[in-house]
Amino acid sequence: MGDSISEVAMKFRFSRTTISRVYSEYQESGKTSNLRRRCGRKKIMQKRDQRRLTKIIKRDRRATLQQIAADFSAGPSTSVSVRTIQRNIIDMRFRSRRPTRVPLMTARY
């Protein structure tokens, strides 16, 4: 390319400071990284924890939230609250449904 930092900054409409910072980072490490981080608190339950929670739920579909939380906390991962487990279950689209009451098709004895 051969352009100066000021020319690159004017061409791409970034500040000269930004261009020089990215350029110096590239010279030091050979790559550029996205310096913008995600905002907010990091998730306490990782993908692995969610897979484990799915196995626990599918093992016993009739288990209560407290039973699921006890099974999950007994494992090797970090301890999480019942509310966090409930939020993750909802995010994973597990729903509980009660069967509707319908009239019987045949008469009972």
N, C-alpha and C positions, 0 to 999 in steps of 0.2 A: 504494500500500500504506500508507504513512505510519507503519509500525512502526519502533520504534527498533532499534538493533543488538542490544541486550540481549534484546528481545522476539523478534526473529528467531532469535537463538541458542537461546533456550529452546524456541521452536516447532519448530525443525528438529533440535534436540539436537546442535548443534555448539558449539565453544567460541567465546567472544566474539571472541577474537583472530582466529580463522579467518574469521568473518563480516566483521570490520572490514578484514582484508587483502583479501578478495575484493571488498568494496565499494569500497575505495580503488583497486584495480586497475581496476575497472569505470569509475570516475570518470575515471581518467587516460587509459585507452586506449579506452574504449567497449566493451570485450569482456572476457570472462574466459577464461583458458586453463587447461588441465589442467596443473598444476604438477608432477604426479607423472611422473617419467621412467621409461623402461624400465630395468630393472636389468640389469647385465651389460655386457659389452663390445659395442660396435656391430659390425655385420657389415661385413667388409671388401669383400665382393662385393655390389654393388647389383643391382637387377633387370636393369639394362642389361647388366651383366657376365654374368649368368646366361643372358640371351637370346643373347649372343655365344658363350658356352660351348656352348649347345644347337646353334647353327649349326655350330660346329667338330666336335662329336660326330657330327651327322647327315651331315656332308660325307664322313667316312670312319669307318664303323661298326667297322672292324677295327683302328683305331689304338690304340696302347698308351697308358697313362696318361702316360708321359713325353713321347710325341709330342703328346698333347693339351695338356699343360702348356707345352711349347715353343711350340706355335702360339698359345696364349692369352697367354703372356708377350711374344710378338713384337708384340702389338697395343698400342693406346694406353692401356690401363688400368693400374692399379697392379700391381706385381709381387706375386704370391701364391705360396705354397708348393704343392708337389705334393699334400701332404696336404689342404690347403684345397680344391683342385680336386677331389680324390677325395671329400671330404665333401659338396661341392655336387652332384657327379654322383649320389651315392647319394640325396641329398635330392630331386633332380629325378626320381627313380625310373628312372634308366637302369640296366639290368642287363645283364650279359654271361652268355650261356648257351652251353654247348657242346652240339652236336647229339648225341643219343644214338645209340649204335651199334645198328643194326637189321639183320636179315638182308635181303639183296637180294631184290627181288621176282622178278627174272629172272636166269637164270644168265649169268655173264660168259663171254666167248669161251673 
